[in-house]
Amino acid sequence: MENRAHALIAGLFVICFGAAALIVAHWFKGDSIEHDHYQVVSRESVTGLGVQASVYYRGVNIGKVNRIYFDPDNMNQILIDIAIDGSIHLPSNIYAQLGYQGITGLAYLQLRNDTEHTKIPPEILPEDARIPMRPSLLDEVTGYGQNILNNVNELVIKLHQLLNDENQEQIANILQNIGKVTRGFDDIANNLQPGLESFTRLTTESTILVSHLDDLLNEINESMKKVNQQDGIIDSLTNSTQEIATTIPQLRKASTSLMRNSQSLNRVLHQLEENPQMLLFGHTESLPGPGEAGFIAPSGNMQ
């Protein structure tokens, strides 16, 4: 009986221990999640990236790095196997970059895409597809820094060549010549000073002359206003012209009458010249001429 009791107790203990182990294993395992697998292809160094490193997409942790190895077909490429949550659908224009966690040097994969720059939504990336890796911001900065250092090194070499003994002597001569030219400009400025003072006086006199011309123009304008105003000189000249125009026909009539009278006076004077007795005896009647009544032919022989 005691052996059976011990066996029963041992069996219950095994059963309870197994159930507890299953519960603990399930708790450590967590929820069962299906994963999609992809390969990231990199031609750059992946320093700091390790297995089980996190994979982020737009700042969200969506998977892990399962394996990192060289491509057997191309040793210049590094293949990174990643497992992504199966509920996440990656676009076909996805690419990867390395990100770094603070100053620890540990790296993670950051997936990015250019969907915000395209109006047409891209297709869904199929499983087991390859994702290209682009240089990270740190790699670009490092490359730019290396280029800057190379340029600075070349600049230092050229400056060293420029500042050798021979060039330093030439630069000293150039500075001396510049000093001579500067002194020459000072002499020219001193010579030009009297001319500038004369020009200043001329400008002042020109200003005074312009002010006098303005006064003269104002006086001329006032005179023109007086000339053009009512009952002014223009109106007087207009009235005089109208009166002259009215007087001209009268003068023309008077001149015609004067001409007639002068013609009559000329006839009278002509008659007095031919017959002065007319002043004493008056105008005598003229004898009838041939064909008129009372005409008497003169006596004498007719030949």
Protein Blocks (a to p, Z undefined) as FASTA:
>chain_A
ZZmmmmmmmmmmmmmmmmmmmmmmmmmnopaddddddddddfbdcehiaghiacdeehia
fbdcfbdcddfklmkbccddddddfkbccdfkbccddddehjnopacdddddfklmpfbd
cddddehiacdddddfklmmmmmmmmmmmmmmmmmmmmmmmmmmklmmmmmmmmmmmmmm
mmmmmmmmmmmmmmmmmmmmmmmmmmmmmmmmmmmmmmmmmmmmmmmmghilklmmmmmm
mmmmmmmmmmmmmmmmmmmmmmmmmmmmmmmmmmmmlmmnopadddddehiahiacdedd
dZZ
